[in-house]
Amino acid sequence: MHSTLLKNASAVIPNAQLLINVVRQRVRQLIRGHRPLIEAPPGMGYCDIALSEVIAGKLSFEAVPGVKPDSSFAPIVTFPGVTTQKKAP
């Protein structure tokens, strides 16, 4: 993976987590046999192809309605009456 491709792709999708997930899903598709959306020279890696597709504007993401893309994960809630300590054998 080339760092220049990563910098250019992060300009298109500024959120690193979204960029990782877009590239991950596209690499999975390429491994399964899907054709690249851009003209890729022989020997170019799957990750480089996916990043180049993001830079070319062929790949993007769509926000889910009602969910903020920068929101953190839901807090872990413990059930009442449950102890977290292990019992001695």
N, C-alpha and C positions, 0 to 999 in steps of 0.2 A: 504494500500500500504506500503510495507516494504522499508525502506531507503536503505538497502543493495542491493535490487533488482534495485533500481533507480540508485545507484552509478555504479553498474556493467553494466547496460544498457547504461548509459551515456558514458562508456568507448567504447562501440561498436558504438554508434551514438553520437559523441561529440556535435553536434549542438542541443541545448535544444529545439528549435522550431521544428526541424524535428522529434526529439524523441517524443515530445508531439503529433504531428500530426499522426505519425505512430501508437502510442499506442491508440490514440483516435479512429482512423479508425478501428483498430483491436478489440477494446472493442465494438464498434458498431456492428461489424460482429458477435462477440460472443453473444451479447444480442439477435441478430436476429436468433440465433440457429446454427451458424457454429460450427464445432467441433474444439477443441484445437489442435494445431500442436505438442504439447508435452503431456506427460503423467502428468495430473494434479490431485493432491489429492482432495477428496471431501471437499468442504467448501472454496476452494481457490477462491479469488475474480477475477473478470474479468480483472482488471488492473494488478494484480499480474501475471495472466496467460500471458497477452500480454507482460509484461516486461520480463518474463521468456523466451518467444519465441524469443524476440530480443536478449537476452543473449545467447541462444542456437544457434543463427544464422539462425533461421527459418524465421525471418522477416528482411527486409532491405528496403532501399529506392533507387530510381533511379533518378538521376538529370535530369532535363529537358534541352535539348540542347539549348544553347544560353542564359540561365538564370543562373546567379550566385546565389548559395544558400545563401550567406551572404549579398546579396544586400538588401538595404532598400526599403521601400514602395515608390511608385511614389508620387511626391509632389502634393499637392492640388493646382489646378489652378483655379483662379476665371475668370468668363466670363467677357468680356469687357461690360461696360454699366450696370452692375448689382450692386446694392447697397446691402450691408450686414446688414444695419440697418433696424429695424422693423418700420413700419409706425404706427403712433399714431391712436388709434381707433376713 
